[in-house]
Amino acid sequence: KLLYWSLWWALATAGFNQVLNYIQVLWDFRAPSHSSAVYNGAVEAIATFLSSVTSFVVQYMKINWDVFGELALGIFSAIDAGSLFLMHFTTNIWACYAGYLIFKACYMLLITIATFQIAVNLSMERYALMFGFNNFVALVMQTILTIVVVDSKGLGLNIVTQFLIYGSYFAIIAGVFLIRSLCMLVSSKCERKIARSCKEHLNHAEHESKEQIVTGCTTRM
């Protein structure tokens, strides 16, 4: 579980940082600042506020994250992918703003959960090592994304197409965690059925054994 939470942390953080680095470029493309009113700063402030709210709300969510944590990673990563696809396909700046707000709020919700899940499985002495390693992997992934998608030596894609790639990137992350979480839930359900069946079999065998003992004692009497 620690491996999968850390894997999501590194992959999602790389994509998140990439979006943060280029979102202003996309907004300026959709609504050039020299010819239209822009509210980029206000949107960033609102996004930060929503992120704080979602991070705070996590403590009140009564969910067994050991069972449903990876399902949450898959679902909210899919929402992030949808938000990025919205920013790619829409030409409306307000839709871009809305997609960004949803994207950042979902990421901050999940990163809070991931941080907690990693922390509870580690001793305090290993926090810096694990979080530092996760951030290092995220930086490596972000560098690869920049070279392949943005840099002229790579694909050198325009800003709109870049967000299609970022949306596809989060869709792949969502697919991996949704498939794994569904497999885990099915496996857990099967194990509970087997355990219940074994318990019923043992109870039945114990009941038959008691009946045989009673029958034997009655015969001897």
C-alpha positions in Angstrom: 0.0 0.0 0.0 2.9 2.4 0.8 4.3 1.8 -2.6 1.1 2.6 -4.4 0.4 5.7 -2.4 3.9 6.9 -3.1 3.6 6.1 -6.8 0.4 8.2 -7.0 2.1 11.0 -5.1 5.1 11.1 -7.5 3.1 10.8 -10.7 0.3 13.2 -9.8 2.6 15.8 -8.3 4.6 15.8 -11.6 1.4 16.5 -13.6 0.1 19.0 -11.1 3.3 21.1 -11.1 3.3 21.0 -14.9 -0.2 22.3 -15.1 0.7 25.0 -12.5 3.6 26.1 -14.6 1.6 26.5 -17.9 -1.9 27.4 -16.8 -1.2 31.1 -17.1 -0.1 30.6 -20.7 -3.3 28.8 -21.5 -5.4 31.5 -19.9 -3.5 34.2 -21.8 -4.2 32.2 -25.0 -7.9 31.9 -24.3 -8.3 35.5 -23.1 -5.3 37.7 -24.0 -4.7 40.2 -21.3 -4.1 43.1 -23.7 -7.6 42.8 -25.2 -9.9 41.4 -22.5 -10.5 41.6 -18.8 -8.8 38.8 -16.9 -9.2 37.5 -13.4 -6.2 35.2 -13.2 -5.0 36.4 -9.8 -8.5 36.1 -8.3 -8.9 32.6 -9.6 -5.6 31.6 -8.1 -6.6 33.0 -4.8 -10.0 31.2 -4.9 -8.2 27.9 -5.9 -5.9 28.2 -2.9 -8.8 28.8 -0.6 -10.7 25.8 -2.0 -7.6 23.7 -1.6 -7.3 24.7 2.0 -11.0 23.8 2.6 -10.8 20.4 1.0 -7.6 19.6 2.9 -9.4 20.6 6.2 -12.5 18.6 5.4 -10.5 15.3 5.0 -10.3 14.9 8.8 -14.1 14.7 9.0 -14.4 12.1 6.3 -15.2 8.8 8.1 -13.9 6.4 5.4 -11.7 3.4 5.7 -8.8 4.6 3.5 -7.1 1.2 3.6 -10.1 -0.3 1.7 -11.4 2.7 -0.3 -8.3 4.8 -0.6 -7.1 3.7 -3.9 -10.6 3.8 -5.3 -10.7 7.5 -4.2 -7.3 8.0 -6.0 -8.8 6.6 -9.2 -12.0 8.6 -9.0 -10.6 12.0 -8.2 -7.7 11.5 -10.7 -10.4 10.8 -13.3 -12.1 14.1 -12.3 -8.7 15.8 -12.6 -8.4 14.3 -16.1 -11.9 15.6 -17.0 -11.0 19.1 -15.8 -7.9 19.1 -18.0 -9.8 17.9 -21.0 -12.4 20.6 -20.4 -9.6 23.2 -20.4 -8.3 21.7 -23.7 -11.6 21.6 -25.6 -13.3 24.8 -24.3 -12.7 28.2 -25.8 -14.5 29.9 -22.9 -12.1 31.4 -20.3 -14.7 31.0 -17.5 -14.9 27.2 -18.2 -11.1 27.2 -18.1 -11.2 28.9 -14.7 -13.8 26.4 -13.4 -11.8 23.4 -14.7 -8.7 24.7 -12.9 -10.5 25.2 -9.6 -11.9 21.7 -9.7 -8.4 20.3 -10.7 -6.5 22.0 -7.9 -9.1 21.2 -5.2 -9.2 17.5 -6.1 -5.4 17.3 -6.2 -5.0 18.9 -2.8 -7.7 16.7 -1.3 -5.9 13.6 -2.5 -2.4 14.8 -1.6 -3.6 15.3 2.0 -5.0 11.8 2.1 -1.8 10.4 0.5 0.4 12.2 3.0 -1.5 10.8 5.9 -1.5 7.2 4.5 2.2 7.3 3.9 2.9 8.8 7.3 0.9 6.2 9.3 2.9 3.4 7.7 6.3 5.0 8.5 8.3 5.7 11.6 9.0 9.4 12.1 12.7 8.9 11.3 11.8 7.9 7.7 9.5 10.8 6.9 12.1 13.0 5.3 13.6 10.1 3.3 10.2 9.0 1.8 8.8 12.4 1.1 12.1 13.6 -0.3 12.3 10.5 -2.6 8.7 11.0 -3.8 9.4 14.6 -4.6 12.6 13.6 -6.4 10.7 11.1 -8.6 8.0 13.8 -9.2 10.7 16.2 -10.4 12.2 13.6 -12.7 8.8 12.9 -14.2 8.1 16.6 -14.6 11.4 17.0 -16.4 10.6 14.2 -18.8 7.2 15.7 -19.5 8.7 19.1 -20.2 11.4 17.7 -22.5 8.9 15.5 -24.4 5.8 17.8 -24.5 7.1 21.4 -24.3 10.7 21.6 -25.4 11.4 22.2 -29.1 13.8 19.3 -29.0 10.8 17.1 -28.2 7.3 17.4 -29.6 7.2 21.1 -29.0 3.4 21.1 -28.8 1.3 24.3 -28.6 -0.3 25.2 -25.2 -3.7 23.8 -26.0 -2.4 20.4 -27.1 -0.2 20.3 -24.1 -3.3 20.2 -21.9 -4.7 17.3 -23.9 -1.5 15.4 -23.1 -1.8 16.3 -19.4 -5.4 15.2 -19.3 -4.4 11.9 -20.9 -1.6 11.6 -18.4 -4.1 11.9 -15.5 -6.5 9.5 -17.3 -3.8 6.8 -17.3 -3.2 7.4 -13.6 -6.9 7.1 -12.9 -7.2 3.9 -15.0 -4.4 2.2 -13.2 -5.7 3.0 -9.7 -9.4 2.3 -10.6 -8.5 -1.1 -12.0 -6.3 -2.0 -9.0 -8.9 -0.8 -6.5 -11.7 -2.8 -8.2 -9.5 -5.9 -8.2 -8.8 -5.4 -4.5 -12.5 -4.9 -3.6 -13.5 -8.0 -5.6 -10.7 -10.0 -3.9 -11.7 -8.7 -0.5 -15.3 -9.7 -1.2 -14.3 -13.2 -2.3 -12.2 -13.6 0.8 -15.1 -12.6 3.1 -17.3 -15.1 1.3 -14.8 -17.9 1.7 -14.3 -17.0 5.4 -18.0 -17.0 6.0 -18.4 -20.3 4.2 -15.6 -21.9 6.2 -17.2 -20.6 9.5 -20.6 -22.0 8.5 -19.0 -25.4 7.6 -17.1 -25.5 10.9 -20.3 -24.6 12.9 -22.2 -27.3 11.0 -19.5 -29.9 11.6 -19.4 -28.9 15.3 -23.1 -29.2 15.5 -23.1 -32.7 13.9 -20.3 -33.8 16.3 -22.3 -32.7 19.3 -25.3 -34.6 17.9 -23.2 -37.8 17.5 -21.9 -37.5 21.0 -25.4 -37.1 22.4 -26.7 -40.1 20.3 -23.8 -42.2 21.5 -24.4 -41.4 25.2 -28.2 -42.1 24.7 -27.4 -45.5 23.1 -25.1 -46.5 25.9 -27.7 -45.6 28.5 
